[in-house]
Every structure is written in C-alpha cells, then in structure tokens.
Amino acid sequence: MKTLDLPDCSLPGGNHLDGGILARGLSELARPGRAAVSLPWLDAERLAPLRRSASRLAFRRARPLVGEAEKAVRQDFEITLEVPAGGRLNRFAQSLEAELATALASLTDPPVEPPRLNDIAVQRYAAGSSGISPHRDHLRYRRLVVLLSLSGQARLFVCDDREGRGAEEVSIAPGRLLLMRAPGFAGSDARPFHFLTEVTAARYGLGLRHDRTKEAPIG
C-alpha cells in the first residue's frame, strides 16, 4: 500500500496523542513502497486558533496552469507564503520541527535526518474547487513533506503518474497530519505523485517543507 491512515484515538487534554504516534508514522512511512501516512494530531479546540490565524492572511491566486505539455499541472486554489515569523502558525511549525527531531531520535534506525521546516505555505481551496491535478513537489524540497489540514472537506490521493493511475486515498480530515516522502527519506529519491480533488467545503491547509536552497552555508 502506498498510503496508510493511522486510526483516531483520543486522549484527555486536547493535544496530539503522544510522541509515540509521530515515531510510528515515520516508521510506517519508511516501509518499502509507502509514500504517505496520515495520523491524528490536533483536536478541534487546538485546531481552531490555527485556522483563525490562517484565515487572516493575505492570499493570492495560484497560477491556473504550471508547466507545459505532459507535465502541465492544473491548480485551483489561493496561496500565501507570507506567514508572520512570530505568529501562531510559525510557532506551530517550530514546535513540530522539534517533535519530529525527538521522534526520529527515538527510533533505532531513523529513516532521515531531522528536517528543518523552513518553508511554510498556507493554501485556501473554495468549495467546489477542482483542486490540483497529479504532480510532484519541487526537487528543492527534501527529507519530508508535512501537511496539516486546518479545515474543510476534500480528498487527496497518491498515485503512480501524471495520469493518476494507481491512485490510493489518504485522509486529510481536519486535525490530521500528513507525512509524505521527499528525496533523502529512507535512502530514496522518491517524490510521490499526488492530487487533491472533490473540495466540498472550503479548505485551509498548512504545508511545511525542508527547502534545501534555504539552508545556511557551512563554514
């Protein structure tokens, strides 16, 4: 299976479940052939302030078509990269970066070096949007791609190619954290094809990535 949804299992306190579920998700993602793992992370109470922060940002329309010919990608959403450095969304990214490092350190054979979540984007999909057609994330994104669903209803699939063949759905319900391979994870250069469709309620999503072009030079 290319995808896996870890089951919901609520605990008192309204936080993510425990550090163990993140380590489990990373271990599952390292299995041969696995491309994406979804796990429960935040409940409605913890999610609400993040969603409110996202809704206050200034968005721009994404280009409706990126690339040419057989590599063209259709996009129907708004996006912003202007996320305040001291804001709630940025603080969440910093916290998650630390928790990923802790989870990886707990594994006997970590599949990847701890990523720096130095690229933050928020996407907004209107209800009825056609989403985004099958594509792969840019080569500059390494180690791990992390997506947090803040609100809305849509379906995300991992597939084999730009035609969408071999599609397998993975949950992006609000509050769930999606972990997806990027080059460097488990000794692989894999960049999974994926697409989002069937947006039936306005959706906000937070994307966190390790951009190698933003790494500080050594020396």
N, C-alpha and C positions, 0 to 999 in steps of 0.2 A: 504494500500500500504506500502511495506517495504521501498521503496525509493521515493525520491522527487527531481526534478530538479527545482530550483528557476530560473525564466526567466532572460535572459540577459537584462540589462537596462543601457546603457552607459551614463555617465555624463562627463562634461568637466573636464580636469585635469589629466586624465590617471591613477587615483588611483583606489582603490577599491571603491565601490559605496558610502557607508556611514556606520557608526557604526550600523545603524538600520538593515541592511541586515544580519549581523552576529547574532544579537539578534533574528531576525526572524528565521534564520536557526536553532539556538539552540532550540527555542520554537517548531519548526516543528519536530525536532529530538526527542523531549520529548513526542510526541504523542504516544499513545499505538500502538504497532506493528511496529513503524517506526524504521528502522535500519540505514539508511544513507540518508544524504541530501547533494546535490551538489549546490553550489552557485557561481555566477560570482565574481571574486575577483581582478585579475590584468589584465590590457590590455597588448597588445604586447610590448609596449615601456617599461613598468615596468618589464615585464617578461624576456626580453632579457638579462639583466645583470645577473639575477639569473641563467638562462640557461647556459650562458658562464661560470659562476663560477662552475657549476656542471660538465661541460664538461672537465674542467681542473683537476678534482680529479682523484686519482688512484683507479681503481676498481678491484675487484676480482670476479671470477665466483662463483655464489651461488651453493651449493650442488644440483645436479640434482634431488635427492630424499631425502626427510626428513621424518622420521617416518617409521613405518612398517605396513604391512598388510592393514587393512581397514583404518588406519589413515595415510597412506603414502600420501605425498604431492609432486607433480612434479613441479620443478622450472626450468625456462629457462631465466635467466637474470644475470646481473652483479650487484654488490652492493658495497657500501663503507659506513663505519661508521666513517671514518677519515675526518671529516668536520672541517676546521680550526676554532678555537674558536673566532677569531676576524674577520672572513670573512663575506662576504655578506649573505651567506645562514644562518649562525648563527645569524646574526643581524636580518634577517627576522623572524627567529623563536622567538627571544626575543620580537620583535615588535608585532608579532601575539599573543604571550602569554599575553601581556599587553592588547591588544584589546579584547581578549576573556574575560579577567577579567572585563573589562569595560562593555562589552555586557551582561555578566551574572549579574553584579550589577544593570543593568537597568531593569531586569525582576522582576516582583512581586514575583514570586516563582521560583527561579533559580533551574534548574534540577540537578546541580552538583557544587561542589566546583571548583574554577578556577584551571585548570590543570597547572602543570609545564611541559613545553615542553623540558624535559631533555634528550630525546633520539631522535637523528637526524640521518636519513639514506637517502641515495640517491640511487635509482635503475635506471639501464640503460637496456632497452629492445631493442635488434636489430630488424630491420624489419624482419618479418617472424617468430619471436619467438613464441613459443607455450604458453608463459606467465606463469601463475601459476594456479594450479588446486584448487578446492574448499578447503578452510582452514579457521581456525580462528586464530586471533592474540594471542600471548602468554598471559598467565594469569598474568604475571607481569605488563602488560600494563593496566592502569586503567583510569577511568573517560571519556576520549575522545581520539579518533584517528583522526588525521588530515592529509590529503594528498593534496599536491599542484601539479597539472600537469604542468610541465615546457615545454614540447614539445611532438610532436609525435601524433600518432593515434592508439588507442586501445579501447577495450570495457571492462567495468567492471560490474560484476553482483553480486548482493546479493542473496543468496539462502538459502534453508532450511537445507541442509545437505551436506555431502561429495560427494553425487551423483549429486549434482547440481539441485535437484528438486526445483520447485517453484521459478526459477530464475527471478529476476527483474533487468533490466539495470539501471545504474545511470551514468550520464555524467562525464567523466574525460577529457573533451576537455582542451587544453592548457589554462592556466589562471584561471581555475575553482578550487575552494577549496571544498574538500570532507570532510564532518564531519560524523564520524561513532561512534556508541555507543561502550563503553567499560564498564567493570564492575564498578558499582558505579554511572552510569549515570541514573538519574530519578529513583533511588531506585532499579535498576535492575542489575542482574549479567550477562546480555546478552553479548555474544561475537558473532556477526553475522558471518556466513559463507559467504565467498565471493571468487570470482575468476576473473582473468584477461585473456583475450584471444584476438585473431584477431589483432595482432600488425602489422599494415600495413605501419607504418612509425616509424623510430627509436624514442623511447620514453625515456624521463627523468622524473622521479617523485621524489618529496621530501616528506618523511614521518616523521611526528612529533608526538611523543607519550610521555605520562607520565609514566615513569618506576618507580614503587614503590620501587624497590631494590636500586635506586639511591637517595632516599630521605634521607635527613640529619637526624640523630637521635635526638630525643627531650631530652633536659637536658644536 
